[in-house]
Amino acid sequence: MRHSSVQGEGSSAQADDGISGGRPAASGSVPPPRNGSGRRRRGGSGSGGGKRSTRRGKRRVLRWVASVVALLILGTAAAGYLYYRHLNGNIQSGQRLSGDSGVARTEADAAGRRPINILMLGSDIRDEANAKLGGGWDNIGGPARADVQMLIHISADRKNASVTSVPRDTMVDIPECTDPKTGDKYKATKTMINESLARGGPGCTLATWEKMTNVYIDHWMMIDFTGVVSMADAIGGVDVCVNQNVFDQSKPGSGTGGSGLKLKAGTTKVQGEQALQWLRTRHSFGSDMGRAKAQHMYMNSMMRGLKSQNAFTDIPRLTGLAEAATKSLKVSEEIGSVKKLLDLGLALKDVPINRITMATIPVMDYPGDKNRVALNPADAEKMWTMLRKDVAMDSNGDPAESGKPGTSASPSPSPEPSKAPATDPAKIAVHVVNGTGVGSAPAPRRATVVAGQLVTKGFALAKADSTLTPEKTTVVRYAADAQAAEAQSVAAALGIPASSVQKAAGADRITLVVGADWREGNVYPQQAAPDAGAVPESAEILNGTDTSCMDIYEPFRW
C-alpha cells in the first residue's frame, strides 16, 4: 500500500504538471530521471513545461538584474558618500569672529529672506610654496597679510549681487581681537586694513569690516597664492584683456616688485600661475585701485565663462571645481561643509550677469602719509548704506518692483512694535553716549538732549555720558537676553528701528549711542534708502557685462 501510494502521488503530480500531453501516466510507470540539481526534468511533447521553464528562467534573470542594480546603487551611494567625506575632509575652517564689532545680524524681509554677505580675503601666507609664486622669500614664517579684501553681497531676493573692494593700504580702526589659535590678545589700533589678518586671523578682519561698515557679515573665505593657481586651473582659464603689450617687472628705479605678467595687447585666456600674475599686478595697472579693477574684470569674466559653459550643472566640471575649491579655500566654521558651500554657490548661480556689480570703495589721501589712503567719509557711507539696506548697485532690475528693498528707493521700515518691557520704564537704567563724531566734529550736547527726551517719556534713570564714541548709525546695545525687551522699548520710545537694537558682549548695561545719522532733533529721523544704482561717481564701477580692457602704465609696455 505504501508503494502504491507513492506511485499514485507521483502520477497525480505529473498529471497536474501537464507532462505527457496532459494524459494520466500509466500506473507503475517509471518517473522521469532527475537533473543535476535533484529536480525532475520537465518537458515532453506539450508546451506547458516550456512556458513554465521560461517563466522560471525570466524570474532568475530578473532576480540577477535586481541584485546587480541594488549592488550598483549601494556602490554608487557608498562611493558618493566617501567622496563627500573626502571633500569635507579637504575643507579647513576657523572661527567666524575674533573681535567685538557690536553689529547685529541683518533682519529678514517680509518673506523671511536675508541678504548674504561674504568677506573674501586673498592672503600672502609666508611659506615656501607661496614664495615660489611671488611671495617674499625674506618674510617666510612671518605673519600673513590680506592684501585682497572684497565684500560679496547677494541680495535677499537673490536677484542681484555686488562685490566691493577696499585697497590694502586703507587706514582703518581695527578693534581689539583675540587670536583663536594662540589666545594672544591685540589691542585696538588704527593701521592699514591688510594688517588685521595678523591680529587675530580672518575673524579679526571680519570684525574690522563690520566696525567699518556697520554691515553684518555672515561668513569669510580665504585663499592664498597656491589656491588661486589651483582654482584657475580647475576653471579652465579666464579671458582677460589689455590695450597695450604689458610686462610687469621690477618698477623702474626700485629693483623690486613686479608680478612677471607678460601679455600681448588684446584678449588672452590666463590660468594657473599666469592668472595669479594678473591678479597680483599693481605697477602696470597704475595703483592699488587699478589692481582692484583688474581683479573685478577677472571675476566678471570668470562668471560669464562659468555660466556660458553650464559649469554649475556639468557634473564632471562641478566635481573638479569642488575638488579644487575645498583644497584651496579656508572658510569660517559655520560654512565648513560641502553642502553649505554648494548652497552659497547656488545662491549666486541664478543672479543674471547684468545684475552683478563690481565696485571699489571711494578713498582719499591719508593726512600726513601719501602712501596711505582713508575712506572718503561721505561717498563710502553712501555705499555702506546701500549694503545695509540691501539696495542694488545696478539699475537693471524690474521697474515694476520699484519701492521694494534691493530695487529702488524705499523708506526704512518703521520700528517694529516692541513687547511690553518686563520692568517699568522708570526703573530701566539707560546710558546715553554721543557718537556723532564720524567724518566731522561731534554735534554738541547730543547725549544730553536725547537722554532728556527719554526722561520725558518715563525713563527716569536715563543719563548722558561725556564720553565721545563715534558711531555711523544710532544703536541701542544690551548685554543679557533678559534686557532685550527693555532695550526694544527704549528704541521704540524714540522711533529707532528695532533692527538697531543689538546684543553686545561689551555692554555692561543698556547703552544708547547717538550716531552720526542723528545729529539734530528729538526724534530719530526716518531715512529713505538710496535709489538702485545710485553709486557715487568716485567709486570704480564695473557691470558683469563689461568687457573693456585694462590700460597699461607706459613704463611697463613693450
Buried (B, 14 or more C-beta within 10 A) or exposed (E): EEEEEEBEEBBEEBBEBBBBEEEEBEEEEEEBEEEEEEEBEBEBEBEBBEEEEEEEEEEEEEEEEEEEEEEEEEEEEEEEEEBBEEBBEBBBBBBBBBBBBBBBEBBEBEEEBBBBBBBBBBBBBBBEEBBEBBBEEEEEEEEBBBBBBBBBBBBBBBBBBBBBBBBBBBBBEBBBBBBBEEEEEBEEBEBBBBBBBBBBBBBBBBBBBBBBBBBBBBBBBBBBBBBBBBBBBBBBBBBBBBEBBBBBBEBEEEEEEBBBBBBEBEEBEBBBBBBBBBBBBBBBBBBBBBBBBBBBBBBBBBBBBBBEEEBBEEEEBBEBBBBBBBBBBBBBBEBBBBEBBBEBBEBBBEBBBBBBBBBBBBBEEBEEEEEBBBBBBEBBBBBBBBBBBBBBBBBBBEEEBEEBBBBBBBEBBEBBEBEEBEBEBEEBBBBBBBBBBBBEEBBEEBBBBBBBBBBEBBBBBBBBBEEBBBBBBBBBBBBEEEBBBBBBBBBBBBBBBBBBBBBBEEBEBBBBBBBBBBBEEEEBEEBEBBBBBBBBEBBBBBBBBBEEBBBBBEEBBE
